[in-house]
Amino acid sequence: MVSTLDAEALRQSSLRYLWMHNRDWTQMAEEGDPVFIVDGHGVRVTDSEGNTWIDVNGGYNSVNVGYGREEIAEAAYEQMVKLPYFPNGTTTIPTIKLAEKLAEITPGSLSRVFAVSGGSEANETALKIARAYHKRRGDQGRYKIISRRGSYHGTTAGVLWLGGTPSAGRDDFEPMYPGMVHAPQPNPYRCELGGETPSECAVRCAQAVEDLITFHGPDTVAAVIAEPIAMPQGAAVPGDEYWPMLRQICDRYGVLLIADEVICGFGRTGKMFAIEHWDVEPDIMTVAKGIVSSYLPLAATIVKQEIADAFAGENNQLRHVLTFSGHPVSAAAALKNIEIIEDEKMVENSAEVGAYFKEALEGLKLDHALIGDVRGLGLLMAVELVADRDTKARFEPEAKIPDRLNEKFRKHGLIFRVNSEVLNIGPPLCITREEVDEIVHALDLSLWELEGELGVAQLT
Ligand SMILES: Cc1ncc(COP(=O)(O)O)c(C=O)c1O
């Protein structure tokens, strides 16, 4: 715990000097924020005042093994003491071992690993590889990238223009990067193309990708990028037809398929990689977050060997350098993290406890008319709140549902921050059924209170 005096001085200092992402310091000052977290163990974190919270978001759906794993800290420490870093056309032992491990656990011939520091960088790298690959093969005109509306692939200047969610606020950064083409999102709850079942939605949305490729001309399209399950849409699990169709369409037109597993990877959805739910092998896979459970910055772009081979040979290499690429300390921590995920069967726990969690949330739906939909796979889940369950009408922004909920979640012991009426849930994969019960109870209380305020509390 930090003394009250120190805590207040630190808070003032943060308000004066710190530029936190997506938070406004004037509003934080009014609300007595920011909270600062000083300790963590398992699924719980403790703030500077000694309050303990359950982390329903698992960091940014990223602290897969949970907090406080000393083995990861020790692995990083040992590597840092031995050799913190070395570049210059050489490499290091943990970096080699991590590449080999990733090749072993990712599907099919995905085996050539370019390590970077975060999900945005991994996707930037994937786009560069896709474009350069076509050029290496003499296909000079392929530069367009198809992504889906409602997806998120990162925040840096290129990938910012992939996908798109209303909360991304991209108008500040226009003009859009050239070559960005947007397809519909196969979200069965709100299918943009009017599909009434997950299958119908999946088929229509996959078909729309093919239509875009033919409309733009296949010889202009480099790649399609998609998250196996899109989190900004609230764990929107596509119908089973979607991914196999996407694979066939990309093959038909020589377009590369990039699976963004930044959130979904490393057990989050009850498989090591979410794409395995559909037995599809992408050409490029990007991973981050769970690769090292956020203990250090690390991500990777993993490429099929036959595609990487286009960059072999003299004067042919990918021209792409990042100072921290393949950092040995992060790699050592990641190897330990993956060992924990495997040894402690966290992928299996994600599938099993995730199913239990989802059932409990379905149970809440019986009591709360505000819940329009409960969806997800494993421990990547979402609850979508609606003003009217029959019409799926959304709340007016003036209702300030996210702000009200954030305040209630805190009151009931949850660090659970939402920024829309879609409540994204992604706790550490070590969560137990008892901890799930605690979360569900707190959600239940929060929803009762909200419904009371809105004057809609009633049993359905
Ligand atoms: C699917 C997906 N891709 C990419 C990113 C960007 O990753 P980072 O924030 O590490 O740059 C995120 C981040 O949330 C993500 O969810």
The ligand as an ORCA input file, in Angstrom:
! r2SCAN-3c Opt
* xyz 0 1
  C      -7.123     -7.700    -32.733
  C      -6.092     -6.679    -32.387
  N      -5.117     -6.407    -33.256
  C      -4.170     -5.488    -32.976
  C      -4.188     -4.782    -31.798
  C      -3.133     -3.744    -31.524
  O      -2.253     -4.236    -30.577
  P      -1.317     -3.222    -29.725
  O      -2.231     -2.448    -28.855
  O      -0.409     -4.156    -28.978
  O      -0.583     -2.397    -30.703
  C      -5.176     -5.048    -30.854
  C      -5.206     -4.335    -29.572
  O      -6.112     -4.382    -28.806
  C      -6.169     -6.012    -31.168
  O      -7.157     -6.275    -30.319
*
